[in-house]
Amino acid sequence: MCGIIGVGSTYKQTDKEWLTEGRDTMKHRGPDDGGIWWSDDEKVGFGHRRLSIIDLSEQGHQPMHSNCNSLVIIFNGEIYNYLDLKKILINKGHFFRTNSDTEVIIEGYKEWGKEILSRVGEKPLFYSYTKNQLCFSSELKGLFKNKTITKNVNHNALDCYLNMGFVPGEMSIIDGINKLPAAHYIEFDLSIGTININQYWSLPSYEDFNKFTEDELLYNLENLLENSVKKQLIADVPVGILLSGGVDSSLITALAAKNSNTIKTFTIRFPGNKLYDESNHAKLISNYFNTDHHELDADEVSVDLLPVLAKQFDEPIIDSSMIPTYLVTKSLKNHCTVALGGDGGDELFGGYGHYPRLIKLKHLTEKIPRPLRSQLTNYILKVINTGTKGRNWITAFGSDFEKDLPLIAQYFDKKSRSHLINKSVNWKFIAEDVWKSRTHYNYDIIDFATRTDFSNFLPEDILVKVDRASMLNSVEIRAPFLNHKLIEFAFRDVKSSQKANSNERKILLKKLCSKILPSDFDKKRKQGFSVPLNTWLKNGPWYNYYEEILLDSINDIFNKNQIISLLKQQKNGYNNSERLFSLTMLELWRNEYSIKF
């Protein structure tokens, strides 16, 4: 993976230095090489930072020109089937000078147009469009070098961030900047200066008529996942597997070992946190499949990491597991440049703990009229504080399951935000409506929930966290579960009852575990990748640091008394750790880049 930045305009660019400066703010994404190209008329400029994965020679340098010299490309990503595509293109008469997948895109574009694209959103693209000009970058910090861009917070985006934990869809935390959503492409017309954004792929509907037996489903699942793993093992640098000993990473390890005799697996231990030590579970898998296994000790977790991560993430997300993710990839960098992980398995095959609870909650709500549920919910929410365990589920109890899917991971609900935002601010509470617009009703609660998580939590939180944390360490994390054929299989062919029910999760995946993993493998274990933030924030350096940042950086937006209340509640046993994390990271990021509210 790499970092890209560029500009296209109907007029000659007078300030070209910002492109080079913006490119080099992302050196962590590509420490191996950097390039700049400007068109002869100086209307188009491309910048690139390269992390060499395929074809390590100078021939893989970007920006890259086509053989005919009529096309120029900058590229951030991997084309896992590039060798297959290359054979097809050679048979069609195309000539190749390099061994890189980038050149396959150029020749593929000549042959097929815009068909070689990412569907899931594993890699970011921010852009700013004003009349007659388009600027884009892999990270916001790249665009900040453009002096024409003002760094003001988008209040609607901030409202969503406080509620959902991320800024969804095409919105960005900065006014005048957008994100390109997953499975979309953007075209800029140099002749008239207009843009066109198109969606080229979406999740298929479940095909009830397309009945498969369980054995057929398991066969298809194993083959699709194996083919994806096999392709993602291809690289010209050392490749490893992040092995936690859980269902997803163990299946990836099993299928990788089936296709290679030199599989390296890595398990990370966190000193002083035995609760998060997965080494015994990982050893079982590594011994069974005879992998070259490494147990790595991560650095001690320190509050000093927070400003580092705030600077890197650009657009904040409310997910403290970015801390161990960063430490894992930092330890991993000493051994390999590429690693396979299990991201996507939960969304595709029903792995999250809230899926069974949603089934039970929906059944319960069907027995109680909604007006009564709403009254009960409103009454309870008036008498319990933010940070009370189970508060989000009480809110969900009042939901209309015939129309909406409740937001389970809700950080500041509307009431909490009304207390947090100063009364003098003309604030529009739009997050709840935005969330509703991003969910599409389905009578099947598991299908509804998994599709919603796939389209929201996965691209806006999970993939952002992994991308920013790994790229800060110049490590590429690949996700075999996010192969588009496997995604389509999961949503088109697999019944919800084969994903989760009121008592079980990942039902079909666990049956595949029974087929190919050791008999004493613990299929029921589910351990989140996290840190004990709630405990750290009771007192000591973490609490003191949060207090200093939040109370010293109070602005005209937030109510100081409410922040003091959140801090006091945290000391008194309430769980406001992620809420305090969200406000602290927001302030650290804002101060780092001189962002204005």
C-alpha positions in Angstrom: 0.0 0.0 0.0 1.1 3.6 -0.6 0.0 7.2 -0.4 -1.3 9.3 -3.2 -2.1 13.0 -3.7 -3.1 15.0 -6.7 -4.8 18.0 -8.3 -6.7 18.5 -11.6 -7.9 21.8 -12.8 -9.1 23.7 -15.8 -6.3 26.3 -15.3 -2.6 26.3 -14.7 -1.4 25.8 -11.1 0.6 28.6 -9.7 1.4 26.9 -6.3 2.9 23.5 -7.0 5.0 23.2 -3.9 2.0 22.2 -1.8 1.7 18.9 -3.7 5.3 17.8 -2.8 4.8 19.0 0.8 1.5 17.2 1.0 3.0 14.0 -0.4 5.8 14.0 2.2 3.4 14.3 5.1 2.5 10.7 4.2 6.0 9.3 4.0 5.0 6.7 6.6 2.6 5.3 3.9 5.5 4.9 1.5 9.0 5.2 2.9 10.7 3.4 0.0 10.3 6.0 -2.8 8.5 9.2 -3.8 7.6 10.8 -7.1 6.0 13.9 -8.6 4.6 14.4 -12.0 3.1 17.5 -13.6 1.4 17.7 -17.0 3.0 20.0 -19.6 0.3 22.6 -19.2 0.7 22.4 -15.4 -3.1 21.8 -14.9 -2.6 18.2 -13.5 -0.2 17.1 -10.8 0.3 13.7 -9.2 2.3 12.8 -6.1 3.2 9.4 -4.7 4.8 7.8 -1.7 5.7 4.1 -2.3 5.7 1.1 0.0 7.3 -1.5 -2.2 5.4 -4.8 -2.1 5.3 -6.0 -5.7 8.3 -5.5 -8.0 10.8 -3.8 -5.7 12.9 -2.5 -8.6 12.9 1.1 -9.8 10.5 0.0 -12.6 7.7 0.1 -10.0 8.3 3.8 -9.4 5.2 6.0 -9.5 3.7 8.1 -11.0 4.0 5.5 -13.8 3.6 6.1 -17.5 1.9 3.8 -19.9 3.9 2.2 -22.8 2.3 4.6 -25.2 3.1 7.5 -22.9 -0.5 8.7 -23.1 -1.6 7.7 -19.5 -0.1 8.4 -16.1 -1.2 6.6 -12.9 -0.7 6.9 -9.2 -2.1 3.9 -7.2 -2.7 3.0 -3.6 -3.6 -0.6 -3.0 -3.0 -4.1 -4.2 -4.5 -6.0 -7.2 -4.5 -9.6 -5.8 -5.4 -11.2 -9.1 -3.0 -9.1 -11.2 -1.1 -12.1 -12.5 -4.3 -13.6 -13.9 -5.3 -10.3 -15.4 -1.8 -9.9 -16.9 -2.1 -13.3 -18.7 -5.4 -12.2 -20.2 -4.0 -8.9 -21.3 -0.9 -10.4 -22.8 -3.1 -12.8 -24.8 -5.0 -9.7 -26.0 -1.7 -8.2 -27.3 -0.7 -5.9 -24.4 3.0 -5.5 -23.7 4.5 -5.1 -20.1 7.8 -3.5 -19.1 7.6 -4.2 -15.4 6.5 -6.9 -12.9 4.3 -4.6 -11.0 0.5 -4.7 -10.5 0.4 -1.0 -11.2 1.2 -1.5 -14.9 -1.6 -4.1 -15.0 -4.0 -1.4 -14.0 -2.8 0.9 -16.8 -3.2 -1.8 -19.5 -6.4 -3.0 -17.9 -7.8 0.5 -18.1 -7.0 0.6 -21.8 -8.8 -2.7 -22.3 -11.8 -2.5 -19.9 -12.1 1.0 -18.5 -12.8 1.4 -14.8 -13.4 -2.2 -13.8 -10.4 -2.8 -11.5 -11.5 -1.1 -8.4 -11.9 -1.6 -4.6 -15.4 -2.5 -3.4 -15.1 -2.3 0.4 -13.1 0.8 1.1 -10.0 -0.6 2.7 -8.0 2.5 1.6 -9.0 6.1 2.0 -9.4 9.0 -0.4 -10.2 12.5 0.7 -11.0 15.2 -1.9 -11.8 18.9 -2.1 -13.8 20.1 -5.1 -14.3 23.7 -5.9 -15.4 25.1 -9.3 -12.9 23.9 -11.9 -10.6 22.1 -9.5 -10.3 18.8 -7.8 -7.7 18.0 -5.1 -7.3 14.6 -3.5 -5.2 12.8 -1.0 -4.9 9.5 0.9 -4.9 11.5 4.1 -6.4 14.8 5.2 -2.9 16.1 6.3 -1.9 16.0 2.7 -4.7 18.4 1.7 -3.9 20.7 4.6 -0.7 21.7 2.8 -2.9 23.4 0.1 -3.2 27.0 1.3 -6.6 27.5 -0.4 -8.2 24.9 2.0 -9.7 26.4 5.2 -9.5 24.1 8.2 -12.9 24.5 9.8 -14.9 21.7 11.5 -18.1 20.6 9.8 -20.6 20.8 12.6 -22.9 18.2 11.0 -20.0 15.8 10.7 -19.0 16.5 14.3 -22.5 15.7 15.5 -22.3 12.3 13.8 -18.9 11.7 15.2 -20.1 12.3 18.8 -23.1 10.0 18.2 -21.8 7.2 16.1 -18.1 7.3 16.8 -17.2 8.2 13.2 -18.0 10.5 10.4 -20.1 8.4 7.9 -20.2 8.2 4.2 -19.0 11.1 2.0 -19.0 13.6 4.8 -15.6 14.7 6.3 -14.9 16.4 9.6 -13.6 19.4 7.7 -15.8 21.8 5.8 -15.3 21.7 2.1 -13.6 18.2 2.1 -15.3 15.0 1.4 -14.5 11.3 1.4 -15.0 9.0 -1.6 -17.3 6.2 -0.3 -16.5 2.6 -0.8 -17.4 1.1 -4.2 -17.5 4.5 -5.9 -15.3 6.3 -8.4 -14.9 9.9 -9.1 -14.3 11.5 -12.6 -13.1 15.0 -13.2 -13.6 16.6 -16.6 -10.6 18.7 -17.4 -12.3 20.5 -20.2 -15.2 22.0 -18.2 -14.1 21.4 -14.6 -17.0 19.2 -13.4 -17.0 16.0 -11.3 -19.1 12.9 -11.6 -19.3 10.3 -8.8 -20.7 6.9 -9.5 -21.3 3.7 -7.5 -20.2 0.6 -9.4 -20.9 -2.2 -6.9 -23.3 -2.9 -4.0 -24.2 -5.9 -1.8 -26.4 -8.5 -3.5 -29.7 -9.4 -2.1 -30.2 -12.7 -0.4 -31.5 -15.2 -3.0 -34.0 -17.4 -1.3 -34.5 -19.5 -4.4 -30.8 -20.3 -4.6 -30.9 -23.1 -2.0 -27.6 -24.9 -1.2 -27.2 -27.8 1.2 -25.0 -27.2 4.2 -22.2 -29.3 2.7 -22.4 -27.3 -0.5 -22.2 -24.0 1.4 -19.2 -25.3 3.4 -17.5 -26.4 0.2 -18.0 -23.0 -1.4 -17.0 -21.1 1.7 -13.7 -23.1 2.0 -12.8 -22.7 -1.6 -13.6 -19.0 -1.8 -11.7 -18.2 1.4 -8.8 -20.4 0.3 -8.5 -18.7 -3.1 -8.5 -15.3 -1.4 -5.8 -16.3 1.1 -3.7 -17.9 -1.7 -3.7 -14.7 -3.8 -3.0 -12.5 -0.8 0.1 -14.4 0.1 1.7 -13.1 -3.1 4.3 -10.4 -2.4 8.0 -9.7 -3.1 8.6 -9.0 0.6 8.1 -11.1 3.8 4.4 -11.9 4.5 3.0 -13.0 7.9 -0.4 -13.8 9.5 -1.7 -12.1 12.6 -2.8 -15.2 14.6 -4.9 -14.5 17.6 -6.1 -18.1 17.9 -9.7 -16.9 17.2 -12.0 -18.3 14.5 -11.1 -15.9 11.7 -7.3 -15.8 12.0 -7.1 -19.6 12.6 -9.1 -20.4 9.4 -6.8 -18.0 7.5 -3.7 -19.8 8.9 -5.1 -23.2 8.1 -5.8 -22.3 4.5 -2.5 -20.5 4.1 -0.6 -23.6 5.4 -2.4 -25.7 2.8 -0.9 -23.6 0.1 2.6 -22.8 1.4 5.3 -24.6 3.5 6.8 -21.4 4.8 4.0 -19.7 6.7 5.0 -17.2 9.4 2.5 -16.5 12.1 2.7 -13.8 14.8 0.9 -13.4 18.1 1.3 -10.2 20.1 1.5 -10.1 23.9 0.9 -7.0 26.0 3.1 -6.9 29.1 1.1 -6.4 32.3 -2.2 -7.3 30.6 -2.7 -11.1 30.9 -6.3 -10.7 30.1 -5.3 -9.9 26.5 -2.7 -12.7 26.2 -3.8 -15.0 23.4 -0.5 -16.9 23.0 -1.8 -20.3 24.2 -4.7 -20.3 21.7 -2.3 -19.2 18.9 0.2 -21.9 19.8 -2.4 -24.6 19.4 -3.0 -23.5 15.8 0.6 -22.8 14.9 1.7 -26.2 16.2 -1.1 -28.0 14.4 -0.2 -26.5 11.1 3.5 -26.3 11.7 3.9 -22.6 11.1 7.0 -20.6 11.8 5.5 -19.0 14.9 6.7 -15.8 16.7 5.4 -14.4 20.0 6.1 -10.7 20.1 5.9 -8.4 23.1 4.3 -5.1 22.3 5.7 -1.9 23.9 4.2 -0.7 27.1 1.0 1.3 26.6 1.6 4.9 27.5 -0.5 8.0 27.4 2.2 9.5 25.2 0.8 7.5 22.3 -2.4 9.6 22.1 -0.9 12.7 20.4 0.9 10.4 18.0 -2.3 8.7 17.0 -4.3 11.9 16.9 -1.9 13.3 14.4 -2.0 10.2 12.3 -5.7 9.5 12.2 -6.6 13.0 10.8 -10.3 12.4 11.0 -10.9 11.1 14.6 -12.8 7.9 15.3 -14.0 6.7 18.8 -12.2 3.5 19.1 -9.4 3.1 21.7 -8.4 -0.3 20.2 -6.4 1.9 17.8 -3.8 1.8 20.6 -3.1 -2.0 20.5 -3.5 -2.0 16.7 -0.7 0.5 16.4 1.5 -1.5 18.9 0.9 -4.7 17.1 1.9 -3.4 13.7 4.9 -1.6 15.2 6.1 -4.9 16.6 5.3 -6.7 13.4 7.4 -4.3 11.2 10.6 -5.8 12.5 9.7 -9.1 10.9 7.5 -8.5 7.8 6.0 -5.8 5.7 2.7 -7.5 4.8 0.4 -9.4 7.1 -3.0 -11.1 6.7 -5.7 -10.4 9.3 -9.3 -11.5 10.0 -11.2 -8.2 9.4 -14.6 -8.7 7.8 -15.4 -12.1 9.3 -17.7 -10.7 11.9 -19.8 -8.6 9.5 -20.0 -11.3 6.8 -20.8 -14.2 9.1 -22.5 -12.9 12.2 -19.7 -12.7 14.7 -20.6 -9.7 16.9 -22.1 -10.2 20.3 -24.9 -7.7 19.7 -26.5 -10.0 17.0 -28.0 -12.5 19.4 -29.1 -9.7 21.7 -30.8 -7.9 18.8 -32.8 -11.1 18.1 -33.9 -11.4 21.7 -34.7 -7.7 21.9 -36.8 -7.8 18.7 -38.8 -10.8 20.0 -39.4 -8.9 23.3 -40.5 -5.7 21.6 -43.1 -7.6 19.5 -44.9 -8.4 22.7 -45.1 -4.9 24.0 -46.8 -2.0 22.2 -44.3 0.6 21.0 -46.1 3.6 22.7 -45.6 1.8 26.1 -42.0 0.9 25.3 -41.3 4.5 24.3 -42.8 5.8 27.6 -40.8 3.4 29.7 -37.6 4.1 27.8 -38.0 7.9 28.1 -38.7 7.6 31.8 -35.7 5.4 32.5 -33.3 7.5 30.5 -34.3 10.6 32.5 -33.2 9.0 35.8 -30.0 7.2 34.7 -26.7 8.9 33.8 -24.6 8.7 30.6 -22.1 5.9 31.2 -24.6 3.6 33.0 -24.1 0.0 31.8 -26.8 -1.1 29.4 -28.1 2.5 28.7 -27.8 2.0 24.9 -29.9 -1.2 25.1 -32.6 0.6 27.1 -32.6 3.2 24.3 -32.8 0.4 21.7 -35.8 -1.1 23.6 -37.8 1.9 22.5 -36.9 1.6 18.9 -39.4 0.9 16.1 -37.9 -2.4 14.7 -40.4 -2.2 11.8 -38.5 0.8 10.4 -35.1 1.3 12.1 -32.1 -0.5 13.4 -31.0 0.9 16.8 -27.5 2.3 16.9 -26.0 -0.1 19.6 -22.6 1.6 19.8 -24.0 5.0 20.6 -21.6 7.3 22.4 -23.5 10.6 23.0 -27.2 10.3 22.3 -29.3 13.3 21.6 -29.9 14.1 25.2 -26.2 13.7 26.1 -25.2 15.9 23.2 -27.7 18.6 24.2 -25.9 18.8 27.6 -22.5 18.6 26.0 -23.0 21.4 23.4 -23.2 24.9 24.8 -26.8 26.4 24.7 -25.5 29.5 22.9 -24.4 27.4 19.9 -26.9 27.1 17.0 -26.5 23.3 16.8 -28.4 21.0 14.5 -28.8 17.5 16.0 -28.8 15.6 12.7 -26.9 12.4 13.6 -30.0 10.3 14.3 -31.5 11.1 10.9 -28.2 10.4 9.2 -28.1 7.0 10.8 -31.6 6.2 9.7 -30.7 7.2 6.1 -27.8 4.7 6.2 -29.9 1.7 7.3 -32.4 0.0 5.0 -35.2 -1.9 6.6 -35.3 -5.7 6.4 -37.7 -7.9 8.3 -34.8 -10.3 8.9 -32.9 -8.6 11.9 -29.6 -10.5 11.3 -29.5 -9.6 7.6 -30.5 -6.0 8.5 -27.7 -5.8 11.2 -24.9 -7.4 9.3 -25.6 -5.3 6.2 -25.7 -2.2 8.3 -22.4 -3.0 10.1 -20.8 -3.9 6.7 -21.7 -0.6 5.2 -21.0 1.5 8.3 -18.9 0.1 11.2 -16.5 -1.9 8.9 -15.5 0.9 6.5 -15.8 3.8 8.9 -14.2 2.3 12.0 -12.5 -1.0 11.6 -10.8 -0.4 8.2 -9.9 3.2 9.1 -8.3 2.0 12.4 -6.3 -0.7 10.7 -5.2 1.4 7.8 -4.0 4.4 9.8 -2.3 2.4 12.6 -0.6 0.0 10.2 0.5 2.6 7.7 2.0 4.7 10.5 4.4 1.7 10.9 4.7 1.2 7.1 3.0 -2.2 7.3 0.3 -3.4 4.9 -2.5 -5.4 6.5 -4.5 -7.5 4.1 -8.1 -8.9 4.7 -8.8 -12.2 2.9 -12.4 -12.1 4.1 -13.0 -8.9 2.1 -12.6 -10.6 -1.3 -15.7 -9.5 -3.3 -16.6 -13.0 -4.3 -16.6 -14.1 -0.7 -18.6 -11.0 0.3 -21.3 -11.7 -2.3 -21.4 -15.4 -1.3 -22.0 -14.4 2.4 -24.9 -12.0 1.6 -26.4 -13.8 -1.4 -26.2 -17.4 -0.4 -25.9 -17.8 3.3 -29.1 -17.7 5.4 -29.2 -15.5 8.5 -29.9 -18.6 10.6 -26.6 -19.9 9.4 -24.8 -16.8 10.7 -26.4 -16.1 14.1 -29.3 -17.0 16.3 -30.3 -16.0 19.8 -27.6 -18.2 21.3 -24.9 -18.6 18.7 -22.7 -16.6 16.4 -20.6 -17.4 13.2 -22.5 -20.7 12.9 -21.3 -21.5 9.4 -17.7 -20.4 10.0 -17.5 -22.5 13.1 -18.7 -25.5 11.1 -15.8 -24.9 8.8 -13.6 -24.8 11.9 -14.8 -28.2 12.9 -13.9 -29.5 9.5 -10.3 -28.1 9.2 -9.1 -27.0 12.6 -7.9 -29.3 15.5 -10.7 -30.9 17.5 -9.7 -29.2 20.7 -9.9 -25.7 19.2 -12.1 -23.4 21.2 -14.8 -22.2 18.8 -16.8 -20.3 21.5 -14.0 -17.9 22.5 -14.5 -14.3 21.4 -12.0 -11.8 22.6 -12.2 -8.2 21.6 -9.0 -6.4 20.6 -8.9 -3.7 23.3 -7.2 -2.1 26.2 -8.5 -1.7 29.8 -9.2 2.0 29.2 -12.0 2.2 31.8 -9.7 1.0 34.5 -6.9 3.4 33.5 -9.3 6.3 33.7 -10.2 5.8 37.3 -7.2 7.8 38.4 -3.5 8.1 37.7 -1.6 9.4 34.6 -4.4 8.7 32.1 -7.1 10.5 34.1 -4.7 13.4 34.8 -3.8 13.7 31.1 -7.4 13.6 30.0 -8.4 16.2 32.6 -5.5 18.5 31.5 -6.3 18.3 27.8 -10.1 18.7 28.1 -10.2 21.4 30.7 -7.3 23.4 29.3 -8.7 23.3 25.8 -12.3 24.2 26.5 -13.8 26.1 23.6 -17.0 27.8 22.7 -18.6 24.6 21.5 -18.5 22.3 24.6 -20.0 22.8 28.0 -17.1 22.8 30.5 -19.4 21.7 33.4 -20.6 18.7 31.4 -17.0 17.6 30.7 -16.2 18.0 34.5 -19.3 15.8 35.2 -18.2 13.1 32.8 -14.8 13.0 34.5 -16.3 12.8 38.0 -18.7 10.1 36.9 -15.8 8.1 35.5 -14.1 8.2 39.0 -17.3 7.2 40.6 -17.8 3.9 38.6 -19.6 5.0 35.5 -18.1 3.9 32.1 -17.4 7.1 30.2 -14.0 6.0 29.0 -14.7 6.0 25.3 -16.6 9.3 25.5 -13.7 10.9 27.2 -11.4 9.3 24.7 -13.4 10.8 21.9 -13.2 14.3 23.3 -9.5 14.1 24.1 -8.5 12.7 20.7 -10.7 15.4 19.1 -8.9 18.2 21.0 -5.4 16.7 20.4 -6.2 16.5 16.7 -7.6 20.0 16.6 -4.6 21.5 18.3 -2.1 19.5 16.1 -3.6 21.0 12.9 -4.9 24.3 14.2 -8.5 23.4 13.3 -11.2 25.9 14.1 -14.7 25.1 15.4 
